[in-house]
Every structure is written in C-alpha cells, then in structure tokens.
Amino acid sequence: MDDIARILDASATLEDRAFQLLAYAAQSGDIDTVRRESILRRRASDEVRAYFEGYGIATATGPVRIPADAGLGVLARVCVPLRNREVTYGYLWLLDSGSLTDQRLAGVAPMVARAAAALAQEARSRQDLGVRLRDLLSADPEVRASAQFDLAGPVAAIAVQSASGRVAPLWTLPRGVLADAGDPLTAILAPAAQALAVATRVQDMYGTAAGVGGAREDAGEAWRSWREATLALRAAQRVRRLGPVAAWGDLGVHRLLVRLSGAELADLAAEAAALSGELAYTVVTYLDQGGRARETAARLGVHRQTLYYRLAKAERLTGLDLADGESRLVLHLGLKAAELLAGPGRS
C-alpha cells in the first residue's frame, strides 16, 4: 500500500469486496469526505457503495475512473479492482488529481496483482477453516478429533439462521473468527468476548435470528457451545422478546424448555390451555413478577382490582390456585411452553 501510494504520489486505501477498510497509506494531497469516513468508520456507507458500484467496479477487469461528485463529497478517483483468477476480492482506491495516467497505473500493476493474490489466499484459507469448523462442532468425538484446530480459548459458538438467496459477507468478520455459511444454519466460532457483537452483525447480514452458546475455555469443548447456540437460536426464533439474538446465559427457564420436544412442550402447555390472549398475558406477567400485584398492575397499565379480577378468572378456568407454589409453577411453565409452541407471531 505505502509503496503504491509513494510511487503514484496519491492517497490510497485498500478495501475488501464488501467495502470494509483493510489498509490505508499515509495522506498525500487533498482528502475527501468519503475517504475520511472510510478511515474513521472502517467501511463505506451504503449510499457511497451504491454510487461506486454504479460504475461497474464489481465486474471491471481494469482501473475504473470515477468523476468527482460534490453532493456526495467525492473527489475524482481511480478504482483498481483486485482480481485473482477472474474473481474480485477487493478494491484499491486512489484519489486522482489528474496525474494518474494509464501508463503510471500500469507501472504498479505487479504490486496490485500481489495484493489481489494475498486477498485471494486469505479468503481461501478462511473458507477451508470454515469447512473444518463443522468437524470441530460435531457431536461425534472421532469427527472432532480429525479437525485438528489449535485455538486459544475462551471461545463461543454462534448459530445463525441462513436466508435463502442471500449471501452474507462472512469474509468481513474480524480475524480470529471462523465461519461457515450453510443451509439452514451458518456456523461461527468467535473469541468469547466478541461473540455477541459478531452474532449481532451476522444476524443483521441475514435479517433472521441468531443464538450464542456459552463460553468454553477449551476449544475442544466448542461443540457443547454449538449445541447451546442452536438451542438459543430456537428461543430467539420462537419468543419475540428474546430475539433476534439470544445468548444462552440469558435464557433463564427457556434453557430447559428449548431442550424439550414438541410433544413434551405440548404436554406442559396443556396446563394453560384454558388461557389465551389478554388473560394469558396477564397471568404470565404476574408470574414473571413473582406474584407482586403492584408491579404487575403497573406493567400492564391496569388498576389492581382489574388484575385481581383477571387472576380470579384464570383460577376458575384452570382449576389452579395461584396462592399455591406448585400450582403457580405448573401454570408458569405451561404458559412458557405455549409461547414456544406458538412462535412470535401468535404468542
């Protein structure tokens, strides 16, 4: 990067194909808003990205000259696609004051080719690691043993619901994060401290839901974290308030419920079958609040007498005494199970 910028005497930045900043050379000459924001935010905005892609840079086989645009704060620049074996892996951006002739650009072509090859090698390496990641997360000990990963803990697994027809730019994830796109689930292994942020980022790429497993000091135990991540994903998909990204450690009683089969959940939910709609919501809120009437009424926005009326009605319909601890537990679990069975659109 620095050598290219020095030879051409131009400000230069290197971005991957998702417009994520990888490197930039020391400033030379004028700087525009786009370059400044790219350096500060580590990536270009969607508006800027659409503007540049409108010039066909994604499929171009050589330098593309882009004129200035005062409205976007864009100075004239040259985009050099970093291509290897007919695949674009990133872009070299050069601010152009008018001195970047085709001849001068041709002089740095060997360095551009080396940069493209380096990006291609890294992309292929991460892809290979992603494929091996599935073995590391396997429940079969023999398959896990064949993975042969040397990873420092603590790590946490992430399960993300994939979206048909949508390709997530997993190559833009931080170094040290392993990812393998799949259908129906994309598997990710990240340093535990970054797991929630990575899960949120990938969930946003797909627009679906994600689950984060518990941390494991030994990467060899990552498969246990993966199992938790898939269960947390189930909770995120079925219970609106837990999604779109659910962490295993935050699930509370749902850590038990998501392990149950549909038939087992249905058995539990049968205890609360007589309750629905507003009445069910009132009772589950009351139980979530530990039976504290004042707090429940405030959360529901109703008078306490209205709350008592609803609770009495629930007792009549279910035949359960809400003053009895075991009856409360049965009804509470039944309502939680019904919520999981119904899903976010109907709970």
N, C-alpha and C positions, 0 to 999 in steps of 0.2 A: 504493500500500500504506500508506504513512505517513499519507496524508490519510484513508483509510478508518478506520484504527486510531484516529486522533485524533478524528474526528467521532463514532465509536461508543464511544470510550473503552474499547477491547477489544484484547487481544492478537490479532495477525493473522499468518497465514502464507499463502503462495501456493505451491501445488504443481501440477505438471502431472498429466496423467491417469494416469501411472504412479507417482504419489505421490513424485516427485522434487522436492525443495525448490527453488523458484526465487527466492523472496524472503521476508523476514520483517521486520515492523515492530518498533520498539523495544518492550521489555517493558512491559506495563501490568497491574498487579494480579497475581493468582496465576498460576503456571505449572505444568503437569503433566508427568509423565514422558514422555508421547508427544511433546509439543511440544519438550521439551529434547532428546530423542533425535533428533527430526527435524532440528533445527538442527545438532546435532553430527555426525550421520551423513549428512546431506543427503538422507535419504529415510526413509520409514516402514518398519517391519518387516512381514513377510508376515502375521503374526498381527494386527497393528493394521489393516493394509489390509483383510484379510478381515472384521474386525469392522465397520469403517466401511462397506464395500461391502454388508454385510448390511442396511443401512438404505436401500438403493436409490439411493445418490447418483449412480451412473453414468448412470441414466436420468431422474433427477429434473429437473424444469423450473424449480424454485424452491428456496428455502432449505429445508434439512433439519435438524431439531433432533435432536441425539443426546444421550441422557442420560449421566450420569456412570457410570463402572464402576470401582470401587475395585480390583478384581482386576487390571485392565489398567493401572491408573494413569491413567485417563481422566477429566478433568473434563468437565462439560457444555459442549457447544459447538454452534455452528451451522455447517453446511457449505453454502456457496453455490456451486453448480456454475457454471463459467464456460463458457457455451454460446454458440455463434455458428452461425447457420443450422442449428439443431437438432443440432449436434454438440458434445459435451462435450470441451473442450480442457484443463481443469484444475479446481482447486478453491480457493476462498477459505475458510480456516478461521478461525473467531472463537470464542475462549473466552467463555462466556456465564455471567455471574453472576446472570442473571435479568432483566437490563435491556435485552436485545436484543429489543425488541418488533417486530412485523411492520411497524409504522409507521416505526420508526427504520431498519430494514433497507431499506425502500422508498426512504428518503432517499438511500441510497448506490447505488441501482440503476444510475444513469447511469455512475458510476465503475466498477462491476462490468462493465457492458456494454463499456466501453472496454478494460478489461483482457482480456476474452474476445476482443474483436476483435484485439487485439495478439497474443495467443497464436495465434489462427487464422491471422493473416497470416504469422507466423514459421513455423508448420507448413507452410503452402502454399509459402512461399519455399524451405524446406529440401526439400520434395518436388520442386519444379521443378529445384532444383540437383541432386538425386539423379538425375533423368531425364537431365539434361545430362551427368552424370558418366559414363554409359555411353558417350557420344560421346568424351569425353576419354580413356577407356581403350581405345578401339577400335584395332585394328591397322591400320586404313585411315587414312592421313595426311589425306585430304580430309575424312573424318568428324571427325577430331580437330581440324582447323583450324576447323570450324564451331562447336566447343564454346565458344570464347572465354572461357576462365577466367582470372582474374587471381589466382593463388595463389602465396603465398610458400613456398619450399622451406626445408629438405628435407621431402619427403612420402614416404609409403609406402602402397602399396595393400594391401588385405585382401580375401581371398575366403573367404566362409563358406558352408558347405553349408546351404541352407534346409531347413526341416522342413514337410512338408505339413500344412496345417491349423493351423499355429502362426504367430501374428503377433508379431513381435519389436518392442518399443517403441523403434525406432531414433531417435525424436524425443527420447529422453532422453540421447542421446550428447552429449558436450561440444561447445560452439560451435567452429567451425573444422573439424569432422569432417563430411564429405559421405558420405551413404549412400543406396543404392537397393536396396530389397528386390526380390528376383527369384527365379525358379524355373528352374534348380536352385541358382543361386548369388546370394547377396547381395553387392553390390559396395560397398566402403568406401574412402575416401581420407582419411588422417589425417596430422597432423604426425608426422614420423618418431619423435620422442621419445615419442609417446603410442601408437604403432601396436600394440605388443604388448599393452598394457593394454586398448585398445579391442577388439582381436581376441578376447582372453580374455572380455571382457564380452559381446560379441555371440555368441560360441560358446556361452556359458552360457545366453543367451536361447533359442537354438535347441536346445541339447543335442546338437549334432552335432560338426563339426570345422571348423578354420579354418587358413588359410595366410597368412603375412605376407611380402610381397615386400621386396626390398632398397630402401633409401632412394635418392631421387633429388633432387638439388639443384634441378633444373629441373622444374617441374610438368608441362611439356610432354613429359617423358620418363616420366610416370607409367604410361603404357601398358606400358612394359617391366617396371615393378614389378608391375603387374597380372598379366602373364604369369608372372612368378616366383611370385606369390601363388597362382595356380591350380595350379602345379606343387607348391608346398609343401603345399597342401591335399591333393593326391593322396597325398603322402607321409604326411601326418597320418592320412589315412583307411586307408592300407594297412599302415603299420608302427606297431604299438602304442606302442613307446617314444618315437616322435617326436610323437605326438598328445597331447591333442586339438588343440593349437595348435602348428603348426610354423612356424618362421621360416626363410626361405630361406638366410640366412647360417649356420645351424646344421645344415644337412643333410649336409654332407660329401660323400661319394661319391654319395649319393642325388640330389644336384643334377644329376648326369649320368644316372643311371638313370631318373629320372622323366620325362626327355625322350624315352625310347625307347618305341616302340610295343609292344603286347602280343606280337607275333610276335618282335620283336627281344629282348625280355626272355626269352621262351621259349627262344630260341637260347642265350642266356647261361646260363639256368637248367639247360639240358640237361647242362652240365658237372658239375653237382652232383646230378643226378637219382638217383644211386645212394645218396645220403644222405638220411635222414629222421629225424624225431623227436629223441631224445636224442643220437644220433650227429651229426646236422647241427648241433644247438645247441652241442655240444662243439667241433666244428671251427670254427664261425663265432666262437665266443667266443675260441678260441685265436688265430685270425687277427686278431680285433679287438684282442687284447692284444699284437699284434706278435710272436707266436710265443714269448712268455715263459711257460714252463711253470709256474713257481711261482705267478705272478699268476693264470694261468688256472685252475689247480687250486684256488686259494683262492676264486676267484669261483664256481667250480662246486661247491665244497664236497666235493671228492673227493681221494683220495690221488694223488700224481704218477704212481705206477705204473698206476693206473686210467686216468689221462689218456693215458699213453703207449700203453696197450693200445688205447684207442679211436682214437687217431690212426693207429696202425698198421693197424687195421681199415679206417679211411677210405681209407688209401692203397691197400690191396688192392682195395677196392670200386671206386674211381675210376680206379685206374691212374696216379695222380699222385703225384709225390714232393714232400712238404711241406718238404723241405730245399731245394728249388729255387724261387727267387724268382718266376719266371714261372708255374710251376705253382700256387704259392700265390695269385698274383693272379687266375689263371683261376678257381680254386675259390672264392675270396673273392667275386668278382663274381657267380659263378653262384649262391652261397648268398643274396646280397643280392637278386639278381633274382628268385629263387624266393620270397623273403619278400614282395616287392612283388606278385608274381602271386597268392600265397596269400591275402593280407589278414590283418588282426589276429586273426581268429577261428581261422585254420588254420596260421599261420606257426610 
